[in-house]
Amino acid sequence: MKNETTMFEIIGYTKDYYFNNKYVGAVRMEQPDRDQFGYIGRITEVLEEDITIGKKKLKKGSVVKTELNKLCGRKK
């Protein structure tokens, strides 16, 4: 099996937010903020500022879990 980064063009990343073990939403990013992706790369963070994702607002000081995923574009 070939490495997935050689098969597809990476067009960005999504950072998924979970609050109280429930999915809140995702924010698109251009560059990764960690080395591990998916469930293995989950990090528990304390928010340093308010974040609005869609219609939901996460307040400063909230404890959230984040997960980073790749957005693959067309096949190379």
Backbone torsions as a table, in degrees:
resi	resn	phi	psi	omega
1	MET	NA	130.2	-179.3
2	LYS	-75.5	157.3	176.6
3	ASN	-67.3	133.7	-175.4
4	GLU	-62.6	-26.6	179.9
5	THR	-74.1	-21.5	177.7
6	THR	-85.9	-20.6	-177.5
7	MET	-86.9	-32.4	-175.4
8	PHE	-128.4	150.6	175.8
9	GLU	-81.7	127.0	178.5
10	ILE	-83.0	121.0	-177.3
11	ILE	-104.7	-0.7	178.7
12	GLY	156.6	-169.5	-177.5
13	TYR	-139.6	154.4	173.4
14	THR	-120.4	136.8	176.8
15	LYS	-107.2	110.1	-178.6
16	ASP	-87.3	137.8	179.6
17	TYR	-111.3	134.2	176.5
18	TYR	-124.2	128.0	177.7
19	PHE	-124.2	126.0	-174.2
20	ASN	55.1	42.0	179.7
21	ASN	60.3	23.5	175.9
22	LYS	-121.1	138.4	179.2
23	TYR	-67.9	127.6	-179.8
24	VAL	-100.9	-44.6	-178.4
25	GLY	164.3	-173.5	-176.9
26	ALA	-135.2	152.6	176.7
27	VAL	-121.8	134.1	179.9
28	ARG	-82.2	139.8	-179.4
29	MET	-130.2	151.8	177.7
30	GLU	-88.5	-36.8	-178.4
31	GLN	-121.7	145.0	179.1
32	PRO	-71.9	150.6	177.9
33	ASP	-108.0	6.0	178.3
34	ARG	-154.7	169.0	-178.0
35	ASP	-88.7	-33.5	-178.0
36	GLN	-92.2	140.5	179.6
37	PHE	-113.8	160.2	175.8
38	GLY	73.5	-155.9	-175.5
39	TYR	-61.8	-36.2	-178.9
40	ILE	-62.5	-32.5	-177.5
41	GLY	-91.7	15.1	-179.7
42	ARG	-61.1	138.7	179.2
43	ILE	-131.5	138.6	173.2
44	THR	-93.4	125.6	-176.4
45	GLU	-127.6	154.7	169.7
46	VAL	-105.9	123.4	-176.4
47	LEU	-68.2	132.9	180.0
48	GLU	-93.6	-10.9	177.4
49	GLU	-152.0	162.5	177.4
50	ASP	-67.2	139.3	178.7
51	ILE	-126.8	131.5	175.8
52	THR	-109.1	123.0	178.5
53	ILE	-122.1	107.2	-175.3
54	GLY	65.1	-122.0	178.6
55	LYS	-97.0	-4.5	-177.0
56	LYS	-96.2	143.6	-179.2
57	LYS	-122.5	126.5	175.2
58	LEU	-102.7	127.3	-174.4
59	LYS	-86.4	156.2	177.0
60	LYS	-57.1	135.7	-179.7
61	GLY	91.9	-7.6	178.2
62	SER	-70.9	144.4	176.7
63	VAL	-95.2	120.0	-178.5
64	VAL	-128.9	158.3	171.5
65	LYS	-105.4	139.4	178.5
66	THR	-124.6	152.0	-178.3
67	GLU	-141.3	135.3	-177.6
68	LEU	-107.5	132.6	178.9
69	ASN	-129.4	151.1	178.7
70	LYS	-85.6	146.0	171.3
71	LEU	-106.7	112.0	-178.3
72	CYS	-94.4	138.1	179.5
73	GLY	-98.4	-139.0	-176.3
74	ARG	-75.0	160.2	179.9
75	LYS	-72.6	138.0	-180.0
76	LYS	-78.2	NA	NA
